[in-house]
Amino acid sequence: MIRRFLAAAAATAALIAIVGGVPVLLVVVAGNPLPAEVPAADEVASALTARDTGQLFLRTLTVVAWLAWASFALSVLVEIPAAIRRRPALRLAGLGPQQRLAAALVAAVIVGASAPAVATASVTRAAPAYVVAAEQPTGQLYVVAPDDRLTAVAERFLGERRRYDDLARLNGLPDPDRIAAGQKLVLPVGAVDRGARPHAVGRVDDSKPAGPLSYVTARGDRLADIAVRLTGDPDRYREIAQLNGIRDPDRIGASQRLQLPADAADRGPRGHATGTILGRPVSQPPAAAEPTPPPPDPAPPSAPAAEAPPPASPTDDADADDNVLDQLVLIGVPLMAAGLLATLALALLRRHRRRLLERRPVDARIADPAEPRIESDMRVVAQPVAVDRLDHALRALSIELADRDALTLPDFIGVWMEGDTVHTLLTRQPPAPPAPWEHEELTWTLPADAGLPEADGQLAPLPALAAVGSQPGMHLLLDLERLGLVTITGDTGRAENLLRYLAGELACNTWSDHVDVIVAGFDADETADLIALNADRVTAAANTRAAIDRARRRVEQAVASMDRVGTDPLTGRIQDIVADAWMPQVYLVKDPTMDDLTALQRLDKELDNAGRCTVVVVVVSTEQVGRWPVHIDDDGRLSIDFLGLAGTDETLEAASLSRTELGAISGLLRQVSPSTAAPEEQPAVADAASSVPSIVVPIAAPTPRTPSRAHNDPTLDRDLRDWADPAIPRPRISILGPAMVEAAGVAPADRPRFYTEIVVYLATRGERGVLSDQLDEALWPGQRVKVTTRRSAMTRTRRWLGSGADGEPWLPEATADRRYRLRDGYLLDWDLFRRLRERSDSRGPAGMSDLRLALGLVRGEPLAGADMAYSSVARNPYTWLPNSDIQPHHLTSAVVDAAHRLVELCLASGGTAGARWAVERAWTADRYRTSDITWRDMLRVAAADGNTAELQQTVTDLMESRDAEVPEDLDSETYQTLCEVAPDVVGRS
């Protein structure tokens, strides 16, 4: 039983001891207040009229004491179950004071007795390691029209219907579904009127009311600094506090709206006063109807300035606020509550792409997604560091526990991740954990900075672990196998979103070596989308009753296996005892009937008797079934009573995957699935430095190509010389390997990866440049970035790049067109590679030297590791790559094709040394040796040298990398090549 119930039991025993001791003491001191027999009426009259010796007063006092004890004891008995159930207690007439005292005593005793539970719950309720920035208002107002809806208003002004909650939060709307005609809504920064549409036909009120200013606080603001900014006098913070009913001036929160004194005037943002001003001073004319008053006389030197200071130049902002450069500060972005799932789906997406790259023909590229924005959204919220840390931690812990017997193994019920720290939640006190884990009550904690041994090949101990509450940097996961049957109750839509999320995570996660996910009750389209996530794991039952019957049979089989082997699934996985027998089956049930619920209740009893037995059932229902309910309120907050997580906790929201989001992810995975996707030919694009080079010679041509067209690039050789000469003050940007920038200016002292990303992004934009809004969305997606933050970033980047020989900066300031762009003349290795490749095509066999120069630019896997975050609480870099022309897999394909062309030319001329070097260059970029093109080239090189041993080893390595049992399992073209160059090797294999 979980610790809260243990605490309640201990509290009950303590209260019985406390309350029960009072009557014992009364009996000893004052005796039994009840007579031995019922007195007659004359005996009562005699006792009342006889001379008082003090005995009557003592007896009366004793009776009063007994009555007081009885009323208090009754109050305690009423309060105990209410406290355990966290429900209001029954009110007892006339016993209000006693009941209040009893409630306080019960609460105090339960808290004291549940000290371990509080420790565990405190992990669950820890403050988030990130900060959600508030929407900043503009002061622009929208006047609601009849029949308007907030979702339509959000679509009209913010471009996305799902951002209605931003409007609700900014305007303090308790119910976003209720807005009234004539109501005025403040619009946030960045709002753009896209024109009236159904249910959003109101007008924009640009007139700002004259009168006192109001101020919307930002994170980190202080009332004294606000007073300085708006009044010039820090001591006037008391006046602002009194005006707004603030009892404690030291405590103000973000996005709090403050009324200001009538004479307030904005003197410009400053430290701890960076919020937003609404309204306009009285002295400013409300509209053009009145003549503009003459400018005021200059203020005397001793008076505070009444005007805001002029905007600082970007150069002056080099040390301005840059506190969000690498922080994870997301606001209402898609998939925000699905960070772990986004990471897992991206990993599956990469695996699918690698499968396509294996069999990609020369001159072809795998198709880009139809909606690259979906992949970008996934990259924004993904938590790759958390996923890798969790998987590694669990497998490494399993290794350390392998020598313990079942009685001394921990009983896991869940995992709490906070940044890079892993807390395992336990149901009982086990022996001390292995190092470097730390023991705290019912929690084993792996600190964020603790190292772990290698755990490759170790079986996953908790394959049914899944997140139920997930925000960036914070995740609560439950071991569903330990619970058996879980009911999700509360808001139906949010409950179904959580069930859908569990299906997605279990279908894709890496900490399950294998798990069968059986879905029931979903419609046909949704079932198909769930299966598309991972058809190897997800299947569908014919109906809910069939799924329940299958689960009951599986329970019987698991119990028989446990009796036969003499171990439980957790011990079997940790000690690798008949490991195949302990792969869990997870049944996800939606829309059960009353008969289904009755059958599920019977199944829960069987699961209770069996214990951990590889069977999991999660059901969404309005009725609670089983022993482990998870409740979601209308705001998406979780209540998990058996963990001590109450619905009033706002630090954790339910993990969520909407029907639309599921369709988007499954559609993306379908497009790159090896069974449905096919490489596509890419047309030649000669005018963009970031385009993928086209290769026009048929793949079957065994002889070198002839010149296909004239080529004119008079500056190429000079650019190559400048690339090799570090004394030339031209910025060098490398992406054919880990991203790197070399420039003549002052390199940033910190965050080099961030500033490198800015330079790479600007280089890919070329002459188009980028608007400030586009830059913000690319570098800080889902965030509200202050102008000073962007200026600081661009100023430091400008300093790093330095200036050309003419003294002009390589990164000019944004001018009238509001665009940032690199000045022409910078050097990009991908641009040089493309130009060399094109010139080699025009020269035919004489182009070998250009190919060598191009491949010599390759330093490693293109943009290797660029998209990995610093930690679980840092922003994910390079989220804009799916919408760019430099996606790493395209760059790798171009390198492989160029190397293949050089191999052809070398073999045609009778030299194998150059061909070997070309293969090595291809594998430098393609470090997983994904493409069969290079493997076929290596086979030809070994055959040309007559090296049979090398040829045999190459075949062995290729088959191992492709998990092929016989050569016939290889790609058909690869197998054909093998038959041509080494028929004897094929026969021996």
Disulfide bonds with the S-S distance in Angstrom:
none
